[in-house]
Amino acid sequence: MAKQANGRRGRTAAWVALALGAAAVWAARDVPLQIGSRRIGARADGERGERYARSPQFADGKFHNTVPATMLAASSMPRILAATLTGRERRHPAGPIPVVTPETGGDGLYVTWYGHSSALIEIEGRRVLVDPVWSERCSPSRLQGPKRLHEPPVPLRSLPPIDAVLISHDHYDHLDMETIRNLVDLQAAPFLVPLGIGAHLERWGVPPTRIIELDWDERATVAGVEFIATAARHFSGRGFSRDGTLWASWVIAGPQRKVFYSGDTGYFPGFAAIGEEHGPFDATLVQIGAYNESWPDIHMVPEDGVATHVDVRGGVMIPVHWATFNLALHDWTEPADRAWAEAKARDVRLAVPRPGERVDVDNPPPVDGWWQQL
């Protein structure tokens, strides 16, 4: 009897191991595809490679910032790893994040923030979807990586008809393969992307006719809205190599109204130049979260975000890149708290919507500190 029991336990353990192995293989099956095309950077050929070579930002097989940026000093790693083990509860909300059911309609200027950097800009009757990420994790893996702190405010299939999808760069919290592949089927809009990202999209099944790749200072008009790729201070890469694709901030200009989106960036003098050439803007969407003193060149602290809004000559500032994914070591509420304090100090009109809340740029809601209750 004991031998039979041991045999059954052995077979059960074998089946469990087999099931776990199969689950791991299933979860990892899309990882190579998630990493994206390898025909980027120095390995690009044909017309795409020729475009890279002509770019003022491209040299030695990579794209470069106009102001050099340090990613992360190796000497900082022990301190950062130690910090990840403490204060975890402060990096998460204490309760459910309030999510609002979005509204649409009207011919004015509206911004609906879906969380992190995903937003819908309604500009004079046209709709622009910015850096859409609907997946549970911003990661190549279904099992590992930063997990959402709140659900998307609206299912992807419930979005209204979109006129353009705008991508700032190829990091996982801004360029999500699953979301892109669903949008290809659910929408007819073209994808406007910085140089190189088109190779990722093509590998994921986006028709080349729906891809518009731009270098900094290049522009394209879609559905009566002009899009201009402008400079940012960041980096790119979905695997082990970096800077094979370009990163960008964006100018979104309708016939009468203008919006600026910073993308991910460190603070640099280029924003004042953007404001001088393309401003003023009715609204800005500016990165304020996921910062640390160890990587100041690639993610702004909230005070720098407010300074960027001022530099580009913005009207209403809507902070993004916070609240949805835990990507740094600061407290969950800190980005919004610091941005609010700095906005008051510099007399900046600020709107801090809940995820899904629609901001009427001509009549923005007063800041009520909703996040401080969590």
C-alpha positions as CSV (number, residue, x, y, z in Angstrom):
1,M,0.0,0.0,0.0
2,A,2.8,2.4,0.9
3,K,4.5,1.7,-2.4
4,Q,1.2,2.4,-4.3
5,A,0.7,5.6,-2.4
6,N,4.3,6.7,-3.1
7,G,3.7,5.8,-6.8
8,R,0.6,7.9,-6.9
9,R,2.3,10.8,-5.2
10,G,5.2,10.5,-7.7
11,R,2.9,10.5,-10.7
12,T,1.0,13.5,-9.2
13,A,4.2,15.4,-8.7
14,A,5.3,14.6,-12.3
15,W,1.9,15.9,-13.6
16,V,2.1,19.0,-11.5
17,A,5.7,19.7,-12.8
18,L,4.6,19.1,-16.3
19,A,1.6,21.4,-15.9
20,L,3.8,24.1,-14.4
21,G,6.3,23.7,-17.2
22,A,3.6,24.0,-19.8
23,A,2.2,27.1,-18.1
24,A,5.7,28.7,-18.1
25,V,6.2,27.9,-21.8
26,W,2.7,29.4,-22.6
27,A,3.5,32.5,-20.6
28,A,6.8,33.0,-22.3
29,R,5.7,32.2,-25.8
30,D,5.3,35.9,-26.8
31,V,8.5,37.2,-25.1
32,P,10.6,37.1,-28.3
33,L,7.8,38.8,-30.2
34,Q,7.3,41.4,-27.4
35,I,10.9,42.4,-27.6
36,G,10.2,43.5,-31.1
37,S,12.0,43.6,-34.4
38,R,15.7,43.0,-34.6
39,R,16.0,45.0,-37.8
40,I,16.5,48.3,-36.0
41,G,19.4,50.5,-35.2
42,A,22.7,49.4,-36.8
43,R,21.0,46.3,-38.2
44,A,18.3,48.1,-40.2
45,D,18.6,47.8,-44.0
46,G,16.9,49.1,-47.1
47,E,14.9,52.3,-47.0
48,R,14.6,52.3,-43.2
49,G,18.3,52.0,-42.7
50,E,18.9,54.9,-45.2
51,R,16.5,57.1,-43.2
52,Y,18.4,56.4,-40.0
53,A,21.7,57.3,-41.6
54,R,20.3,60.7,-42.7
55,S,19.0,61.5,-39.2
56,P,21.0,64.1,-37.3
57,Q,20.2,62.1,-34.2
58,F,21.8,58.9,-35.5
59,A,25.5,58.0,-35.3
60,D,27.6,54.9,-34.7
61,G,24.5,52.7,-35.0
62,K,22.4,54.4,-32.4
63,F,20.2,57.4,-31.8
64,H,21.5,60.1,-29.4
65,N,20.2,62.9,-27.3
66,T,21.2,66.5,-28.1
67,V,22.2,66.8,-24.4
68,P,23.9,63.6,-23.2
69,A,22.0,61.6,-20.6
70,T,23.4,59.1,-18.0
71,M,21.0,56.1,-17.6
72,L,22.0,54.7,-14.2
73,A,25.4,54.7,-12.5
74,A,26.6,51.2,-11.6
75,S,27.6,52.5,-8.2
76,S,24.0,53.3,-7.4
77,M,22.7,49.7,-7.8
78,P,23.4,48.4,-4.3
79,R,21.6,51.4,-2.7
80,I,18.7,51.1,-5.1
81,L,18.4,47.3,-4.5
82,A,18.4,47.9,-0.7
83,A,15.8,50.6,-1.0
84,T,13.4,48.3,-2.9
85,L,13.1,46.2,0.3
86,T,11.8,49.0,2.4
87,G,8.8,51.3,2.2
88,R,6.8,49.1,-0.1
89,E,3.5,50.0,1.4
90,R,4.0,53.7,0.6
91,R,4.6,52.9,-3.1
92,H,1.1,51.5,-3.4
93,P,-2.3,53.2,-2.7
94,A,-4.0,52.1,0.6
95,G,-7.3,51.6,-1.2
96,P,-8.8,51.2,-4.7
97,I,-7.9,54.0,-7.1
98,P,-11.2,55.7,-8.2
99,V,-11.8,55.1,-11.9
100,V,-14.3,57.2,-13.8
101,T,-16.3,56.1,-16.8
102,P,-15.1,58.3,-19.7
103,E,-17.2,60.6,-21.8
104,T,-16.7,61.8,-25.4
105,G,-18.3,64.3,-27.8
106,G,-18.1,68.0,-28.6
107,D,-15.9,70.1,-30.8
108,G,-13.7,71.7,-28.2
109,L,-10.5,70.5,-26.6
110,Y,-10.7,67.6,-24.1
111,V,-8.2,65.3,-22.5
112,T,-9.2,62.0,-21.0
113,W,-6.4,60.4,-18.9
114,Y,-6.7,56.6,-18.8
115,G,-3.7,56.1,-16.4
116,H,0.1,56.3,-16.6
117,S,0.8,58.0,-20.0
118,S,-2.3,56.7,-21.9
119,A,-4.7,59.4,-22.8
120,L,-7.3,60.4,-25.4
121,I,-7.0,63.9,-26.8
122,E,-10.1,65.3,-28.5
123,I,-9.1,68.2,-30.5
124,E,-11.7,70.1,-32.6
125,G,-13.7,67.0,-33.4
126,R,-10.7,64.6,-33.9
127,R,-9.5,61.9,-31.5
128,V,-5.8,61.1,-30.8
129,L,-4.9,58.1,-28.6
130,V,-1.6,58.6,-26.9
131,D,0.8,55.8,-25.7
132,P,-2.1,53.2,-25.2
133,V,-1.3,50.5,-22.7
134,W,-4.2,48.2,-21.7
135,S,-2.3,45.1,-20.6
136,E,-2.1,43.9,-17.0
137,R,1.7,44.3,-16.9
138,C,4.1,46.6,-18.7
139,S,6.6,43.8,-19.4
140,P,7.5,41.3,-22.0
141,S,6.3,38.6,-19.6
142,R,2.7,37.8,-18.6
143,L,3.9,36.6,-15.2
144,Q,6.6,39.1,-14.2
145,G,7.0,42.9,-14.3
146,P,5.1,45.9,-13.0
147,K,1.4,45.2,-12.6
148,R,-1.4,47.7,-13.0
149,L,-2.7,49.4,-9.8
150,H,-6.1,50.0,-11.4
151,E,-8.1,48.6,-14.2
152,P,-8.3,50.5,-17.5
153,P,-11.3,52.9,-17.2
154,V,-12.8,51.7,-20.5
155,P,-12.4,48.4,-22.4
156,L,-10.3,48.8,-25.5
157,R,-13.1,47.7,-27.7
158,S,-15.4,50.4,-26.3
159,L,-13.2,53.3,-27.4
160,P,-14.8,55.7,-29.9
161,P,-13.4,55.9,-33.4
162,I,-9.8,57.1,-33.3
163,D,-8.2,59.3,-35.9
164,A,-4.6,58.7,-34.9
165,V,-2.5,56.6,-32.5
166,L,0.6,58.4,-31.2
167,I,3.6,56.7,-29.7
168,S,6.4,58.5,-27.8
169,H,9.0,55.6,-27.6
170,D,9.3,51.9,-27.4
171,H,9.5,51.1,-23.7
172,Y,7.0,48.6,-22.4
173,D,5.0,51.1,-20.4
174,H,4.4,53.2,-23.6
175,L,4.4,50.7,-26.4
176,D,2.3,47.6,-25.6
177,M,2.2,44.8,-28.2
178,E,-1.1,43.3,-27.1
179,T,-2.8,46.7,-27.2
180,I,-1.3,47.6,-30.6
181,R,-2.4,44.3,-32.1
182,N,-5.9,44.8,-30.8
183,L,-6.1,48.3,-32.1
184,V,-5.1,47.1,-35.6
185,D,-8.3,45.1,-35.6
186,L,-10.6,47.5,-33.7
187,Q,-9.6,50.8,-35.3
188,A,-8.6,52.1,-38.7
189,A,-6.3,54.8,-37.5
190,P,-2.7,55.2,-38.5
191,F,0.2,55.0,-36.0
192,L,2.5,58.0,-35.7
193,V,5.8,56.9,-34.2
194,P,9.5,58.1,-33.9
195,L,12.0,56.6,-36.3
196,G,12.6,52.9,-35.9
197,I,9.4,51.9,-34.1
198,G,7.7,51.1,-37.4
199,A,9.9,47.9,-37.5
200,H,8.3,46.8,-34.2
201,L,4.8,47.5,-35.5
202,E,5.3,45.7,-38.7
203,R,6.5,42.6,-36.9
204,W,3.3,42.7,-34.8
205,G,1.1,42.8,-37.9
206,V,0.5,46.5,-38.4
207,P,0.2,47.2,-42.2
208,P,3.0,49.5,-43.4
209,T,0.4,51.8,-44.9
210,R,-0.8,52.5,-41.4
211,I,2.6,53.5,-40.0
212,I,4.0,57.0,-40.2
213,E,7.6,57.3,-38.9
214,L,9.0,60.7,-38.1
215,D,12.4,62.1,-37.1
216,W,12.6,65.1,-34.8
217,D,11.2,68.3,-36.4
218,E,9.4,66.2,-39.1
219,R,5.6,66.6,-39.4
220,A,2.6,64.8,-40.8
221,T,-1.0,65.8,-41.1
222,V,-3.8,63.2,-40.3
223,A,-7.5,64.0,-40.4
224,G,-6.7,67.7,-40.4
225,V,-4.5,67.5,-37.3
226,E,-0.8,68.2,-37.7
227,F,1.7,66.1,-35.7
228,I,5.3,67.3,-35.2
229,A,7.9,65.0,-33.6
230,T,10.0,67.1,-31.2
231,A,13.0,66.5,-29.1
232,A,13.1,64.7,-25.7
233,R,16.0,63.5,-23.5
234,H,15.5,59.8,-23.0
235,F,16.6,56.4,-24.4
236,S,15.0,53.4,-26.0
237,G,15.1,49.6,-26.1
238,R,13.0,46.6,-25.4
239,G,15.8,44.0,-25.0
240,F,19.4,44.1,-24.1
241,S,20.4,46.7,-26.7
242,R,19.6,50.4,-26.4
243,D,18.8,53.3,-28.6
244,G,18.1,51.5,-31.8
245,T,14.8,53.5,-32.1
246,L,14.2,57.1,-31.5
247,W,12.2,58.7,-28.7
248,A,10.2,62.0,-29.0
249,S,7.9,64.5,-27.5
250,W,5.0,65.6,-29.7
251,V,3.1,68.7,-30.9
252,I,-0.5,68.0,-31.7
253,A,-2.0,71.0,-33.6
254,G,-5.5,71.3,-34.8
255,P,-6.8,74.2,-36.9
256,Q,-7.1,76.4,-33.8
257,R,-5.9,74.4,-30.7
258,K,-2.6,72.9,-29.7
259,V,-1.4,70.3,-27.2
260,F,2.1,69.3,-26.2
261,Y,3.0,65.8,-24.9
262,S,6.4,65.4,-23.3
263,G,6.8,61.7,-23.5
264,D,9.4,60.4,-21.1
265,T,12.3,62.8,-20.7
266,G,14.8,64.5,-18.5
267,Y,14.7,68.2,-18.3
268,F,16.8,70.0,-20.9
269,P,16.9,73.4,-22.7
270,G,15.1,71.9,-25.8
271,F,11.7,72.6,-24.2
272,A,12.2,76.3,-24.3
273,A,13.1,76.0,-28.0
274,I,9.9,74.0,-28.6
275,G,7.9,76.6,-26.8
276,E,9.4,79.4,-28.9
277,E,8.9,77.6,-32.2
278,H,5.6,75.8,-31.6
279,G,3.9,77.4,-28.6
280,P,1.8,78.6,-27.0
281,F,-0.2,75.4,-26.2
282,D,-3.7,75.2,-24.8
283,A,-2.7,72.1,-22.8
284,T,0.3,70.0,-22.0
285,L,0.6,66.4,-20.9
286,V,3.8,66.2,-18.9
287,Q,5.7,63.3,-17.3
288,I,6.0,63.8,-13.5
289,G,6.5,60.2,-12.1
290,A,9.0,57.3,-11.9
291,Y,11.9,59.6,-11.0
292,N,14.9,59.0,-8.8
293,E,18.1,60.9,-8.0
294,S,20.0,58.1,-9.7
295,W,18.4,58.7,-13.1
296,P,17.7,62.5,-13.3
297,D,18.7,62.8,-16.9
298,I,15.9,60.5,-18.3
299,H,12.8,61.1,-16.0
300,M,11.9,64.5,-14.7
301,V,11.0,65.2,-11.1
302,P,7.7,66.9,-10.7
303,E,9.2,70.4,-10.3
304,D,11.0,69.9,-13.7
305,G,7.7,68.8,-15.2
306,V,6.1,72.1,-14.2
307,A,9.2,74.0,-15.5
308,T,8.7,72.1,-18.8
309,H,5.1,73.2,-19.0
310,V,6.2,76.8,-18.4
311,D,9.0,76.5,-21.0
312,V,6.7,75.3,-23.8
313,R,4.3,78.1,-22.9
314,G,1.5,75.8,-21.8
315,G,-2.0,76.7,-20.6
316,V,-3.5,73.8,-18.6
317,M,-1.0,71.2,-17.4
318,I,-2.2,67.6,-17.0
319,P,0.5,65.4,-15.3
320,V,1.0,61.9,-16.6
321,H,3.3,58.9,-16.0
322,W,2.2,58.2,-12.5
323,A,-0.4,56.3,-10.4
324,T,-0.8,53.2,-12.6
325,F,2.5,51.3,-12.6
326,N,5.0,51.2,-9.7
327,L,8.2,52.0,-11.6
328,A,10.3,53.9,-9.0
329,L,11.0,54.1,-5.2
330,H,9.1,57.3,-4.4
331,D,5.8,57.3,-2.5
332,W,2.7,56.7,-4.6
333,T,1.2,60.2,-3.9
334,E,4.5,62.1,-4.1
335,P,4.5,63.0,-7.8
336,A,1.0,64.6,-7.7
337,D,1.8,66.3,-4.3
338,R,5.0,67.9,-5.6
339,A,3.5,68.9,-8.9
340,W,0.5,70.5,-7.2
341,A,2.8,72.5,-4.8
342,E,5.1,73.6,-7.6
343,A,2.1,74.6,-9.8
344,K,0.7,76.8,-7.1
345,A,4.2,78.4,-6.5
346,R,4.5,79.2,-10.2
347,D,0.8,80.1,-10.9
348,V,0.3,77.2,-13.3
349,R,-3.2,76.0,-14.1
350,L,-3.2,72.4,-13.1
351,A,-5.7,69.6,-13.6
352,V,-5.2,66.2,-11.9
353,P,-7.9,63.9,-13.2
354,R,-8.9,60.5,-11.9
355,P,-8.2,57.7,-14.3
356,G,-11.0,58.0,-17.0
357,E,-11.9,61.6,-16.0
358,R,-12.4,63.9,-19.0
359,V,-10.8,67.4,-18.7
360,D,-12.5,70.2,-20.5
361,V,-9.4,72.3,-21.2
362,D,-11.5,75.5,-21.4
363,N,-13.1,74.7,-18.0
364,P,-10.8,72.4,-16.1
365,P,-11.9,70.9,-12.8
366,P,-10.3,72.4,-9.6
367,V,-7.6,70.2,-8.1
368,D,-9.2,68.4,-5.2
369,G,-6.4,66.1,-3.9
370,W,-8.3,62.9,-4.5
371,W,-5.1,60.8,-4.4
372,Q,-4.3,62.0,-0.9
373,Q,-7.2,59.9,0.4
374,L,-5.4,56.8,-0.6
